[in-house]
């Protein structure tokens, strides 16, 4: 379906054309028409489906074609992280380029000058506010924020916001909004807690399910079964034996992020780290350097697993096995974006085998167990279920001649060639120049 079939205002279509988009994704096809029609939406949609454009485009259309108070806050988009707030703000700048719609991202961790700029915009009025819950509560507590004119409320990645403990903040913010408004709730999963939240906030919503239950088939997935102390050595070998473009390595703990980054820098890899302990300006700089290809590799916590739309990721490595299948799909979904191929490696230690086996159950197929370089020494077999009563462990796995371990799920695969690409920097509106496309 082409975007001009949605009857969007010409100024919105001009922005879409300038960004190089012509056809809509499935989520955009399903979500845009009912939003234009004024219906509340409860959508199950994961990152990478095009959901950001799915709610921004119809909101832009309605703001420029229907009456609203330019000196009030008209739309509120609540998201779980600063990174997602910035990402949506960047996308919005491109889509609203040919309109007079104003917007601001409001998130924590920034300096006093930015807080003052947020206060000014929130006081004078702005068409669209993209915010994290905690930062908005901080402004609300100071008494100058009036949300009585909000016509459109978006809760993006609602499941993650609840997981992060923002439930009370969301209820507090929404309690200050007018009852007559349009509500759009997007969540990667739809557990009972999301449905309970929907009952409190939404009004007879139209339910849309466009979730991706499996990783894209374009992603080549491989698992490497080793002992915990062999992980860093294996990572270095994997990164040295084949040339990849942009790489993200996910760790479950900040301590592992720091240690791995230190070891990779010492080995002269182009790498930096990103996690919640970094100052906000440092995090933004690292992320921008990575987007602009000044930095080849990021070692990150799950702060980057959702909501960050970075194109041209060639390789994702799970240094630690994710907690569940949903997190695994979010992590490896950073690659194989924008019609490119991708590769995902997962390093599985002995104690993580059962966790990885549960992920394979979610996937519905076993992940290829790749050959381990012989010079790493003996490695464990992949035996996620206890091999004998009491759950005893085998200290060393058997290998076939030549150092290859038993592989029950097929042969090795080759990853894709690195794909060139560029990303934009985050700029304030009217800073000059046309924003690069973001979706």
C-alpha positions in Angstrom: 0.0 0.0 0.0 1.3 3.5 -0.9 1.3 6.3 1.6 -0.7 8.6 -0.7 -3.6 6.0 -0.4 -4.1 7.1 3.3 -5.5 10.5 2.3 -2.8 12.2 4.4 -2.3 15.9 4.1 0.0 16.9 1.3 2.5 18.5 3.7 2.8 15.1 5.5 3.2 13.3 2.2 5.9 15.8 1.2 7.9 14.9 4.3 7.5 11.2 3.6 8.6 11.7 0.0 11.7 13.7 1.1 12.6 10.9 3.5 12.5 8.4 0.6 9.5 6.3 1.7 6.8 5.1 -0.7 5.2 2.0 0.6 3.7 1.3 4.1 4.7 -1.6 6.4 1.9 -4.0 7.6 1.6 -2.2 10.9 1.2 1.2 9.2 -1.5 -0.3 6.9 -3.4 -1.5 9.9 -2.9 1.3 12.3 -3.0 4.6 10.3 -6.6 4.4 9.0 -8.3 3.9 12.5 -6.1 6.6 14.1 -7.2 9.0 11.4 -10.8 8.0 12.1 -10.3 8.9 15.8 -10.4 5.4 17.3 -8.4 4.3 20.4 -5.8 1.7 19.5 -4.4 -1.3 21.5 -1.6 -2.7 19.3 0.8 -5.5 19.8 3.8 -4.3 17.8 7.5 -4.9 18.2 10.4 -2.6 17.4 11.4 -2.8 13.7 7.8 -3.0 12.4 7.5 0.7 11.6 5.2 1.5 14.5 6.8 4.9 15.1 5.7 6.2 11.8 2.4 4.4 12.2 1.3 6.7 15.1 3.3 9.9 14.1 1.9 10.3 10.6 -1.8 10.3 11.5 -1.2 12.5 14.5 0.7 15.0 12.3 -2.2 14.8 9.8 -4.8 15.5 12.4 -2.8 18.3 14.0 -2.5 20.3 10.8 -6.1 19.6 9.5 -8.1 20.0 12.7 -8.4 23.0 15.1 -6.1 23.0 18.1 -4.6 25.6 20.5 -1.0 26.4 19.3 -0.2 27.7 22.8 -1.0 24.4 24.6 0.4 20.9 24.7 -1.7 19.0 22.1 0.0 15.5 22.0 1.8 13.5 24.6 4.0 10.5 23.7 5.3 8.6 26.7 8.2 6.2 26.3 10.4 4.1 28.7 13.9 5.5 27.8 15.7 8.6 26.9 17.1 6.9 23.8 13.7 6.1 22.5 12.5 9.6 23.2 15.4 11.0 21.1 14.8 8.5 18.4 11.1 9.4 18.0 12.0 13.1 18.1 14.5 12.6 15.2 11.9 10.7 13.2 9.3 13.4 13.9 11.6 16.1 12.6 11.9 14.5 9.2 8.2 13.8 8.9 7.1 17.3 10.1 9.7 19.2 8.0 7.1 20.8 5.7 4.6 21.5 8.5 4.5 24.1 11.3 4.1 21.4 14.0 6.4 22.0 16.9 7.9 19.2 19.2 10.3 18.6 22.0 11.8 15.5 23.7 11.7 15.7 27.5 13.9 13.2 29.3 16.1 12.8 32.3 19.9 12.9 32.7 20.4 16.2 30.8 21.9 19.4 32.2 20.3 22.5 33.6 20.2 24.4 30.3 18.2 21.6 28.7 15.8 21.4 31.7 15.2 25.2 31.3 14.5 24.7 27.6 12.0 22.0 28.4 10.4 24.2 31.0 10.0 27.0 28.5 8.5 24.8 25.8 6.1 23.1 28.3 5.0 26.5 29.7 4.5 28.3 26.4 2.9 25.2 24.7 4.2 22.8 22.0 2.3 20.5 19.6 4.0 17.2 20.5 5.9 16.3 23.6 7.9 13.0 23.7 8.8 12.2 27.3 10.0 9.7 29.7 7.6 9.2 32.7 10.1 10.3 35.5 11.1 13.6 33.7 7.5 14.5 33.0 6.6 13.9 36.7 9.5 16.2 37.7 8.0 19.0 35.6 4.5 18.3 36.7 5.6 18.6 40.3 6.8 22.1 39.7 3.4 23.3 38.8 3.8 25.0 35.4 2.8 22.1 33.1 -0.8 22.2 31.9 -2.0 19.1 30.1 -5.6 20.1 29.9 -5.5 20.4 26.1 -3.9 17.1 25.2 -5.9 15.5 22.3 -3.6 12.6 21.6 -1.9 10.3 24.1 0.6 7.6 22.9 2.1 5.0 25.3 4.9 3.3 23.4 6.6 0.1 24.6 4.0 0.0 27.4 5.1 -3.4 28.6 8.7 -2.2 29.1 7.5 0.8 31.0 5.6 -1.4 33.4 8.6 -3.7 33.8 10.7 -0.7 34.7 8.2 0.3 37.5 6.5 3.3 35.8 2.9 2.2 36.3 2.2 4.7 39.0 3.8 7.5 37.0 1.8 6.7 34.0 -1.5 6.7 36.0 -0.4 10.0 37.6 0.3 11.7 34.2 -2.8 10.4 32.5 -5.0 11.5 35.5 -4.1 15.1 34.6 -5.3 14.7 30.9 -8.8 15.6 29.6 -11.2 12.7 29.4 -12.0 13.4 25.8 -8.9 12.4 24.0 -7.6 9.7 21.6 -5.4 7.0 23.2 -2.9 4.8 21.4 -1.1 2.0 23.3 1.7 0.0 21.7 3.3 -3.0 23.4 5.6 -5.7 22.2 3.7 -8.3 24.4 0.2 -8.3 25.7 0.2 -9.8 29.2 -2.6 -9.3 31.7 -1.0 -6.2 33.2 -1.1 -4.4 29.9 -4.7 -5.3 29.4 -5.5 -3.9 32.9 -3.7 -0.7 32.0 -5.6 -0.5 28.8 -8.9 -0.8 30.6 -7.9 2.2 32.8 -6.8 4.4 29.9 -8.3 3.4 26.6 -11.9 3.8 25.5 -13.3 0.8 23.5 -10.0 0.4 21.6 -9.5 -1.3 18.3 -7.1 -4.2 18.9 -4.4 -4.8 16.3 -1.9 -7.6 16.5 1.2 -7.1 14.3 3.8 -8.6 16.6 6.7 -10.5 15.2 6.7 -13.8 17.0 9.9 -15.0 15.4 13.2 -13.4 14.3 13.4 -12.4 10.6 14.5 -15.4 8.5 17.3 -13.1 7.1 19.2 -13.4 10.4 21.8 -16.1 10.4 21.8 -17.4 14.0 24.7 -19.3 15.6 25.5 -20.3 19.2 28.9 -21.0 20.7 28.9 -23.2 23.7 31.9 -22.5 26.0 33.0 -22.1 29.6 32.4 -18.7 31.1 36.1 -17.9 31.2 36.5 -18.6 27.5 34.0 -15.9 26.4 36.3 -13.0 26.0 38.9 -15.0 24.1 36.2 -16.3 21.8 34.8 -12.8 21.2 38.2 -11.6 20.1 38.6 -14.5 17.7 35.1 -14.0 16.2 35.8 -10.3 15.6 39.2 -11.0 14.1 38.4 -13.8 11.7 35.8 -12.0 9.6 35.1 -8.4 8.6 31.8 -7.0 9.8 30.5 -3.4 9.5 28.6 -2.2 12.6 28.5 -4.5 15.6 26.5 -4.5 18.8 27.5 -6.8 21.7 24.9 -7.2 24.4 25.7 -8.0 28.0 23.2 -8.6 30.8 25.3 -6.8 33.5 27.1 -3.4 33.5 30.1 -5.1 35.0 30.4 -7.4 32.0 30.0 -4.4 29.7 32.9 -2.6 31.4 35.2 -5.6 31.4 34.6 -6.6 27.8 35.0 -3.1 26.6 38.3 -2.8 28.4 39.6 -6.0 26.9 38.5 -5.1 23.4 40.0 -1.6 23.6 43.2 -3.2 24.8 43.1 -5.4 21.7 42.8 -2.2 19.6 39.2 -2.7 18.4 37.1 0.4 17.6 34.7 0.0 20.5 33.0 1.9 23.3 30.4 1.1 25.9 26.9 2.4 26.7 24.9 1.7 29.8 22.8 3.6 32.4 25.7 4.6 34.6 27.1 6.9 31.9 26.2 10.6 31.9 23.5 11.4 29.4 25.8 13.6 27.1 28.4 10.8 27.0 25.7 8.2 26.1 24.4 10.5 23.3 27.9 11.1 21.9 28.7 7.4 21.9 25.5 6.5 20.2 25.9 9.3 17.6 29.5 8.2 16.9 28.2 4.7 16.3 25.4 5.8 14.1 27.8 8.0 12.0 30.2 5.1 11.6 33.0 6.8 13.6 32.7 3.9 16.0 32.5 0.3 14.7 31.4 -1.5 17.8 29.1 -0.9 20.8 29.1 -3.0 24.0 25.8 -2.4 25.7 23.3 -3.5 28.2 19.7 -4.1 27.2 19.2 -0.3 27.0 19.7 -0.7 23.3 17.7 -3.8 22.7 14.4 -2.0 22.2 13.3 1.2 20.6 16.6 2.3 19.0 16.2 2.4 15.2 19.8 2.0 14.0 20.2 0.8 10.4 23.0 -1.3 9.0 23.9 -3.4 12.0 25.7 -6.4 10.5 26.4 -8.4 13.6 24.7 -8.8 17.0 26.6 -10.8 19.7 24.9 -11.9 22.9 27.8 -12.1 25.3 25.3 -13.2 27.9 22.3 -15.3 27.1 19.1 -13.1 27.3 16.6 -13.8 30.0 13.9 -15.1 27.7 12.9 -15.6 24.1 11.3 -12.1 23.9 14.5 -10.4 25.0 16.5 -12.6 22.5 14.2 -11.6 19.6 14.5 -7.9 20.6 18.3 -8.1 20.8 19.0 -9.9 17.5 16.3 -7.8 15.8 18.8 -4.9 15.8 20.3 -6.6 12.7 18.6 -7.6 9.4 16.8 -4.2 9.3 15.9 -2.3 6.1 15.9 -5.3 3.8 19.4 -6.3 4.6 20.8 -9.6 6.0 22.3 -10.0 9.4 24.1 -12.3 11.7 23.5 -13.1 15.4 26.0 -14.9 17.6 25.1 -16.1 21.1 27.8 -17.2 23.6 26.4 -19.8 25.9 28.2 -20.8 29.1 27.5 -24.0 31.0 25.2 -22.3 33.5 23.3 -20.6 30.7 22.5 -23.7 28.7 19.0 -24.4 30.1 18.1 -20.7 29.6 19.2 -20.9 26.0 17.2 -24.2 25.5 14.1 -22.3 26.6 14.8 -19.7 24.0 15.1 -22.4 21.4 11.7 -23.6 22.5 10.2 -20.2 21.8 11.9 -20.1 18.4 10.5 -23.5 17.6 13.9 -24.7 16.1 17.3 -25.3 17.5 20.0 -22.7 16.8 23.1 -23.9 15.0 25.9 -24.8 17.4 29.0 -23.5 15.7 32.5 -24.9 15.9 34.7 -23.6 18.6 38.3 -22.7 17.7 40.5 -25.5 18.9 43.1 -23.2 20.6 40.5 -22.2 23.2 40.9 -25.6 24.8 38.2 -28.1 25.9 34.6 -26.9 25.8 31.4 -28.2 27.4 28.9 -30.2 25.4 25.5 -28.7 24.9 23.4 -30.7 27.4 20.9 -28.2 28.8 19.0 -31.0 30.7 20.9 -32.7 33.6 22.8 -35.6 32.2 22.4 -37.6 35.3 20.4 -37.4 38.6 21.2 -34.4 40.6 22.0 -32.2 37.6 25.7 -32.9 37.5 27.9 -31.1 35.0 30.3 -32.5 32.5 33.5 -30.6 32.8 34.6 -31.2 29.2 32.7 -32.0 26.1 33.6 -34.6 23.5 34.8 -33.4 20.1 34.9 -34.9 16.7 38.2 -35.3 15.0 39.5 -31.9 14.0 38.0 -30.2 17.0 34.4 -30.0 15.8 31.8 -30.5 18.4 28.6 -32.5 17.9 26.2 -30.3 16.0 22.6 -31.4 16.1 21.1 -28.4 14.3 22.9 -28.2 11.0 26.0 -26.8 9.5 27.8 -23.5 9.8 26.6 -20.4 8.0 28.4 -17.5 6.6 27.4 -14.0 7.6 26.5 -11.1 5.2 28.9 -8.7 3.7 28.9 -5.4 5.6 26.4 -2.9 4.2 27.2 0.8 3.9 24.9 3.3 5.4 24.5 6.6 7.2 22.5 8.0 10.1 21.6 11.4 11.1 22.4 13.4 14.2 19.8 14.6 16.6 19.2 18.3 16.0 16.7 20.8 17.3 13.9 21.9 14.9 14.8 24.6 12.4 18.5 24.0 13.1 19.1 24.1 9.3 19.3 21.4 6.7 16.8 18.6 6.0 16.7 15.7 8.4 17.8 12.3 7.1 15.2 9.6 6.9 14.3 7.7 10.0 11.4 5.3 10.5 
